[in-house]
Amino acid sequence: IDEVRQHRCADPNLTWGFVPTMGYLHAGHLSLVQLSLAGNEKTAVSIYVNPTQFAPTEDLSAYPRNLAGDLAMLEAAGVDLVFTPGDAIMYPPGFQTTVSLSQVTQPLEGSSRPTHFAGVATVVAKLFNIVQPTRAYFGQKDAQQTIVLRQMVRDLNFNLEMVIGPTGREPDGLALSSRNALLSAENRAAAPVVYRALSAAKAAYDAGERSGEALRQIMREVITAVPQARIDYVSAADPRTLQELDVVAEGVLLSTAVFFGKTRLIDNILIEATEGKEQKENKEKNLGSSGFRGV
Ligand code: AMP
């Protein structure tokens, strides 16, 4: 931590971009790294599989790791600093603070993983304090995480800009994820159903469907047709509050979590509001057509 701070403070005038990760890096992570490299004078990446965001029943010990490969990729990309702390550095004996949010953490991922976002918010708050970035980069792939962390940044007055990068996908539509490495060949072949289901709901929305339940039912039907897939949830929710919608009026976050064997995959498509004042405000916040947005 001291070493990171020394690098960060060597020239306080430089802008630093920061990409927090759990490693086993793929092209989705690297797209965030590229955004950071393009938008800042220096770029830091962290690689830390944070135990507090995994429940005891989850896949912490099975989570894929490849530190040497990750470091080679980041060095080749031109990253300036990689922070790879161990648990004793992040959670020394006597550690007792938790950052928890009361509302946006409750539905969706929070209802399936009740302790997950307190772990995420706590570790990201620590990483922000250690790295003190000018801008922090997160993927739309983890839609609720972006909403939770934006809220934390607002509530705790972190002096940084949040930038959200688009979801990187395999050619068959499967969202890139470190967890894809845990899929059997059979489940890997079945997994593109997740994005097919989201795309079918989006196509229905584009054709005029505005019933939240109808959109959820479309996703259910597409996913249940694949025997390897077991639905955890399907959702058509308000993109700000994450409450399930009866009627879509101003944008919708279509999202789902699906088990393939023991591996749980999540994905989403965000449809932003297209009319009125909201749309204007959203447009003003857009950084262009590249698909990422500042806070
Ligand atoms: P993780 O290592 O899974 O914790 O992810 C680190 C960061 O990369 C998070 O901000 C994720 O949202 C982001 N990320 C993960 N997968 C993708 C993807 N397929 N496309 C874009 N960003 C991603």
Boltz pocket constraint, residues with backbone or C-beta under 6 A from the ligand:
constraints:
  - pocket:
      binder: B
      contacts: [[A, 20], [A, 21], [A, 22], [A, 23], [A, 27], [A, 28], [A, 29], [A, 31], [A, 32], [A, 137], [A, 138], [A, 139], [A, 140], [A, 141], [A, 142], [A, 165], [A, 166], [A, 167], [A, 168], [A, 169], [A, 175], [A, 176], [A, 177], [A, 178]]
      max_distance: 6.0
